[in-house]
Amino acid sequence: MKQLGIKQDFKSFIDTYRDKLRSLFQERMDEEEIATQRGLPPYVLRQILECDPLSTFIPEDHGGRGAKTHEALTMLETSSYESLPLSLMMGINGALFLQPLANYGSEEAKSKVFRRFLKNKNMGGLMITEPDFGSDALRMKTGFTQQGEHYHISGIKHWAGLTGWADYWLITAREKDKDGELGRDIGFFVHETNAGGIEVEEYYKNLGLYMLPYGRNKIDIKVPSEYRLNPSSTGVKMMLDVLHRSRLQFPGMATGYLRRMLDEALSHCKSRMVGGKSLFNYDQVKERLAKLQSYFTVSSAMSYFTSSNISMDDDTSKMDVAANSIKTVTTDYMQAAAQSLLQLVGAKGYRLDHIAGRSLIDSRPFQIFEGSNDILYQQISESVIKAMKRTKESNLYRFLSQYSLTERSAEYFKKSLDFEVDYQMAQRKLVQMGEALSRLISMELTLRLGERGFNSDMISNSVRVLQNEIQARITTFNNKFESDVIENYSEDSNWLKILSPQT
Ligand SMILES: Cc1cc2nc3c(=O)[nH]c(=O)nc-3n(C[C@H](O)[C@H](O)[C@H](O)COP(=O)(O)OP(=O)(O)OC[C@H]3O[C@@H](n4cnc5c(N)ncnc54)[C@H](O)[C@@H]3O)c2cc1C
């Protein structure tokens, strides 16, 4: 009998998984079925889970493959080459459910839940967001009270991936005192769906990511006390650790997807003839393809960084700059790659059942969930400014040339970065600076990957693309052309009236 996924050596495990996905997504299901049907046919899900992809997130002493970062990231990468929504499904299960449980769960909860994942192919998700509290999650209204050996939790949660489908949920709530006042800290509770108390009030018609169900849930549950996660200090710090660890693993989902975008673009451009020659030979097309190659290389550098620096039980709560840079840049690249592929494919790509059109819609929410990119860029700048103040260095170049995440890349911008940072800047300036900083960090990681022997042409190409991106952002940051919102914009804003005032 063939050995199960968990017992296989890593190479055979990934090869088996890749072959299975390929046969399911490229042979068994057709484009139309993948693109337009919500959910996943049960036979497809069963065959995928039989390869035990989620065992990469489960510790060895609980029967998993040992929660090795490079294995989890490679599994995500393999998934996203075939299907971005599938990779997100695996990422939700892993980074938002299994890893928090492995790091903070009681032995009792871990042994029961991990066994259920491995034996019964169960799945889990995370509920943080509420209708009135998304970016503002710390002000969530879902509350809990302790009642003897149980916690009682009630509230409304929405947009949790795998709504109505997951067998287990990690649910976040704030403690309610006897007067009904909510405390500041956040508690995490593992709830088994079969125990009841989660009512899906509405399924959303999500624009893309059809494989994953979303909706609004009414929560009124009882959770045994051993099923509350135990933070090492506060629940907010645990939440930061969970979110940072997840963001650091985004390159897993991004790298395979970006390679797919690149392969699709290359093969289309080589075969499409326009004006008597192959699209591939047009200069503007080459620029787009070079950027796609750069996105794939940078994301690979981030996968390498996360795999070689972050192990499963490291506390990542203070790794905000690396985590937020990786999350923002990978997700911006994912959307940019889909835009570019669609441009290159032309009208044929503007179909829901074409990978270009579908990717455009599927990759877009990655810039919104797990921290809206606008806010994360601002936070990157705020953290760097805090570090500058701490080291009493206000010159940006001098600071970045000593900062571990930019020490190599800063050298390329000696002149442009040689200015004093005004710490009192507008929010939009913080965002612009964050965009530049996150790309300087991306370039640093790319240079490090190059030093380790990655394809040197791909590295130098990426460095050139990043130089352009960074220089443009530093220029925007330094210019003073600031626009403002005109509140009563309708006044005198009718061109037809100006053309013929009488009408
Ligand atoms: C496909 C998808 C999957 C998701 N999966 C999950 C999941 O599994 N679990 C879960 O709990 N949630 C999930 N979410 C919810 C997601 O995390 C939230 O949508 C996100 O946190 C943003 O919250 P919001 O939608 O309420 O937007 P808001 O908080 O209203 O923010 C909307 C926009 O306003 C702007 N904005 C907000 N605050 C600021 C600020 N301080 N400064 C400047 N601009 C600001 C930003 O542009 C932001 O994107 C998912 C969402 C989507 C779309």
The ligand as an SDF file (V2000), in Angstrom:
LIG
                    3D

 53 58  0  0  0  0  0  0  0  0999 V2000
  -12.2090   37.8490    0.9240 C   0  0  0  0  0  0  0  0  0  0  0  0
  -12.1350   38.2540    2.3590 C   0  0  0  0  0  0  0  0  0  0  0  0
  -11.7140   37.3280    3.3010 C   0  0  0  0  0  0  0  0  0  0  0  0
  -11.7000   37.6400    4.6600 C   0  0  0  0  0  0  0  0  0  0  0  0
  -11.3680   36.6750    5.5780 N   0  0  0  0  0  0  0  0  0  0  0  0
  -11.5180   36.9420    6.9040 C   0  0  0  0  0  0  0  0  0  0  0  0
  -11.3590   35.9070    7.8810 C   0  0  0  0  0  0  0  0  0  0  0  0
  -11.0760   34.7480    7.5550 O   0  0  0  0  0  0  0  0  0  0  0  0
  -11.5900   36.2160    9.1920 N   0  0  0  0  0  0  0  0  0  0  0  0
  -11.9240   37.4770    9.6020 C   0  0  0  0  0  0  0  0  0  0  0  0
  -12.1040   37.6840   10.8010 O   0  0  0  0  0  0  0  0  0  0  0  0
  -12.0700   38.4850    8.6850 N   0  0  0  0  0  0  0  0  0  0  0  0
  -11.8810   38.2480    7.3660 C   0  0  0  0  0  0  0  0  0  0  0  0
  -12.0700   39.2450    6.4320 N   0  0  0  0  0  0  0  0  0  0  0  0
  -12.4110   40.5830    6.8770 C   0  0  0  0  0  0  0  0  0  0  0  0
  -11.2390   41.5490    6.7160 C   0  0  0  0  0  0  0  0  0  0  0  0
  -10.2230   41.2420    7.6150 O   0  0  0  0  0  0  0  0  0  0  0  0
  -11.7860   42.9750    6.8810 C   0  0  0  0  0  0  0  0  0  0  0  0
  -12.5560   43.2360    5.7200 O   0  0  0  0  0  0  0  0  0  0  0  0
  -10.6760   43.9950    7.0280 C   0  0  0  0  0  0  0  0  0  0  0  0
  -10.1170   43.9100    8.3070 O   0  0  0  0  0  0  0  0  0  0  0  0
  -11.1780   45.4290    6.8110 C   0  0  0  0  0  0  0  0  0  0  0  0
  -12.3030   45.6740    7.5930 O   0  0  0  0  0  0  0  0  0  0  0  0
  -13.6310   46.2900    6.9460 P   0  0  0  0  0  0  0  0  0  0  0  0
  -13.9810   45.4910    5.7490 O   0  0  0  0  0  0  0  0  0  0  0  0
  -14.6410   46.4340    8.0200 O   0  0  0  0  0  0  0  0  0  0  0  0
  -13.1940   47.7190    6.4020 O   0  0  0  0  0  0  0  0  0  0  0  0
  -12.9620   49.0770    7.2070 P   0  0  0  0  0  0  0  0  0  0  0  0
  -12.3510   48.8320    8.5360 O   0  0  0  0  0  0  0  0  0  0  0  0
  -14.2180   49.8770    7.1340 O   0  0  0  0  0  0  0  0  0  0  0  0
  -11.8620   49.7320    6.2730 O   0  0  0  0  0  0  0  0  0  0  0  0
  -12.1290   49.9740    4.8780 C   0  0  0  0  0  0  0  0  0  0  0  0
  -11.0160   50.8170    4.3010 C   0  0  0  0  0  0  0  0  0  0  0  0
  -10.9830   52.0730    4.9550 O   0  0  0  0  0  0  0  0  0  0  0  0
   -9.6750   52.5570    4.9910 C   0  0  0  0  0  0  0  0  0  0  0  0
   -9.2770   52.7480    6.4030 N   0  0  0  0  0  0  0  0  0  0  0  0
   -9.7690   52.1210    7.5020 C   0  0  0  0  0  0  0  0  0  0  0  0
   -9.1470   52.5770    8.6100 N   0  0  0  0  0  0  0  0  0  0  0  0
   -8.2550   53.4890    8.1950 C   0  0  0  0  0  0  0  0  0  0  0  0
   -7.2990   54.3090    8.8620 C   0  0  0  0  0  0  0  0  0  0  0  0
   -7.0910   54.2330   10.1720 N   0  0  0  0  0  0  0  0  0  0  0  0
   -6.5470   55.1240    8.1110 N   0  0  0  0  0  0  0  0  0  0  0  0
   -6.6890   55.2020    6.7640 C   0  0  0  0  0  0  0  0  0  0  0  0
   -7.5650   54.4460    6.0750 N   0  0  0  0  0  0  0  0  0  0  0  0
   -8.3330   53.6050    6.7870 C   0  0  0  0  0  0  0  0  0  0  0  0
   -8.7790   51.4990    4.3250 C   0  0  0  0  0  0  0  0  0  0  0  0
   -8.6300   51.8120    2.9510 O   0  0  0  0  0  0  0  0  0  0  0  0
   -9.6170   50.2510    4.4720 C   0  0  0  0  0  0  0  0  0  0  0  0
   -9.3110   49.2810    3.4720 O   0  0  0  0  0  0  0  0  0  0  0  0
  -12.0630   38.9500    5.0700 C   0  0  0  0  0  0  0  0  0  0  0  0
  -12.4260   39.9030    4.1050 C   0  0  0  0  0  0  0  0  0  0  0  0
  -12.4590   39.5760    2.7660 C   0  0  0  0  0  0  0  0  0  0  0  0
  -12.8810   40.5990    1.7660 C   0  0  0  0  0  0  0  0  0  0  0  0
  1  2  1  0
  2  3  1  0
  2 52  2  0
  3  4  2  0
  4  5  1  0
  4 50  1  0
  5  6  2  0
  6  7  1  0
  6 13  1  0
  7  8  2  0
  7  9  1  0
  9 10  1  0
 10 11  2  0
 10 12  1  0
 12 13  2  0
 13 14  1  0
 14 15  1  0
 14 50  1  0
 15 16  1  0
 16 17  1  0
 16 18  1  0
 18 19  1  0
 18 20  1  0
 20 21  1  0
 20 22  1  0
 22 23  1  0
 23 24  1  0
 24 25  2  0
 24 26  1  0
 24 27  1  0
 27 28  1  0
 28 29  2  0
 28 30  1  0
 28 31  1  0
 31 32  1  0
 32 33  1  0
 33 34  1  0
 33 48  1  0
 34 35  1  0
 35 36  1  0
 35 46  1  0
 36 37  1  0
 36 45  1  0
 37 38  2  0
 38 39  1  0
 39 40  1  0
 39 45  2  0
 40 41  1  0
 40 42  2  0
 42 43  1  0
 43 44  2  0
 44 45  1  0
 46 47  1  0
 46 48  1  0
 48 49  1  0
 50 51  2  0
 51 52  1  0
 52 53  1  0
M  END
$$$$
